[in-house]
Amino acid sequence: MEPGGLSSFVKKRRQALGLTQQGLAEKSGLSRGVVALIERGFEYATNKPYRPYPDTLRLLAQGLETDYEYLLFLAGYLEYEDKAKEASAPYNLVKKVDAELAQNLLQLPASKIELIKKIVAAFLGG
């Protein structure tokens, strides 16, 4: 996990969806302050890194239309190898493909991911 990986991903994904922090907060059921804190990555009062609870990440994943397990990984709750074993998620790519490409794929909306799955299946003869 790279330092600031979660905060950077959340901000980029939110912007890719055309959402403000308030818009993401409303869509995910979180406060704007929590969204801002996650994007900042540290608490002003303590200057210590902020690590959201898994329940917060679940709500955030829904609002960002992204994979919950990926947010758990970025927050440090899952190890790299744990993610790669998830058969139902696109993490098999992480082990075989450049991590940047995998992160870009996970920023896509669910409809685009489904289209990519169909294209890959067509190439594999499925």
C-alpha positions in Angstrom: 0.0 0.0 0.0 1.4 3.4 -1.0 1.2 6.3 1.5 -1.8 8.4 0.7 -3.1 5.7 -1.6 -6.7 5.7 -0.2 -7.0 9.5 -0.1 -5.6 9.9 -3.6 -7.8 7.2 -5.0 -11.0 8.6 -3.3 -10.3 12.1 -4.6 -9.6 11.0 -8.2 -12.5 8.6 -8.3 -14.9 11.3 -6.9 -13.7 13.8 -9.5 -14.0 11.1 -12.3 -17.7 10.7 -11.3 -18.1 14.5 -11.4 -19.0 14.7 -7.7 -18.2 17.4 -5.1 -17.3 16.3 -1.7 -20.9 17.1 -0.6 -22.2 15.1 -3.5 -20.2 12.1 -2.6 -21.2 12.5 1.1 -24.9 12.5 0.1 -24.5 9.6 -2.3 -22.6 7.5 0.3 -24.5 8.5 3.5 -21.4 10.1 5.1 -20.9 13.6 6.2 -18.9 16.0 4.0 -16.4 16.4 6.8 -15.7 12.6 6.8 -15.2 12.7 3.0 -12.8 15.6 3.3 -11.0 13.9 6.1 -10.6 10.7 4.0 -9.3 12.7 1.1 -6.9 14.7 3.3 -5.6 11.5 4.9 -4.8 12.9 8.3 -6.4 14.7 11.2 -5.5 18.3 11.7 -5.6 18.1 15.4 -3.2 15.3 15.8 -1.4 15.4 12.4 -1.7 11.6 12.4 -2.9 9.5 9.5 -6.6 8.9 9.3 -7.7 5.3 8.8 -11.5 5.0 8.2 -13.4 2.1 9.8 -14.4 -0.7 7.5 -18.1 0.3 7.7 -17.2 3.8 6.5 -15.3 2.3 3.6 -18.3 0.1 2.7 -20.5 3.2 2.4 -17.8 5.0 0.6 -17.4 2.2 -1.9 -21.1 2.4 -2.7 -20.9 6.1 -3.2 -17.8 5.8 -5.4 -19.3 2.8 -7.3 -16.1 0.9 -6.7 -15.0 -2.3 -5.0 -15.2 -2.4 -1.2 -12.3 -4.8 -0.9 -10.1 -2.5 -2.9 -10.8 0.3 -0.4 -10.0 -2.1 2.4 -6.7 -2.8 0.7 -5.8 0.9 0.3 -6.7 1.5 3.9 -4.4 -1.3 5.0 -7.0 -3.8 6.2 -6.1 -6.4 3.5 -2.8 -7.5 2.4 -1.9 -7.5 -1.3 -1.9 -11.4 -1.5 -5.4 -11.5 0.2 -6.8 -9.3 -2.5 -5.2 -11.3 -5.4 -7.1 -14.4 -4.2 -10.5 -12.8 -4.5 -12.0 -14.6 -7.4 -15.1 -12.4 -7.6 -13.1 -9.2 -7.9 -10.8 -7.9 -10.6 -7.8 -8.4 -8.3 -6.5 -11.3 -10.3 -5.2 -8.5 -12.6 -3.2 -7.0 -9.8 -0.8 -9.9 -9.7 -0.4 -10.2 -13.5 -0.7 -6.6 -14.6 0.8 -3.3 -13.7 -0.8 -2.0 -10.5 -1.5 1.4 -12.0 -3.6 -0.3 -14.7 -5.5 -2.2 -12.1 -6.2 1.0 -10.2 -7.4 2.7 -13.3 -9.7 -0.3 -14.1 -11.2 0.0 -10.6 -12.0 3.6 -11.1 -14.4 2.7 -13.9 -18.1 2.6 -13.2 -19.7 -0.9 -12.9 -21.2 -0.7 -16.3 -17.8 -0.2 -18.0 -16.3 -3.1 -16.0 -19.1 -5.3 -17.2 -18.3 -4.3 -20.8 -14.6 -5.1 -20.2 -15.6 -8.5 -18.8 -17.6 -9.2 -22.0 -14.7 -8.2 -24.2 -12.3 -10.4 -22.3 -14.7 -13.3 -22.4 -15.0 -12.8 -26.2 -11.2 -12.9 -26.6 -11.1 -16.1 -24.5 -13.8 -17.7 -26.5 -16.5 -17.5 -23.8 
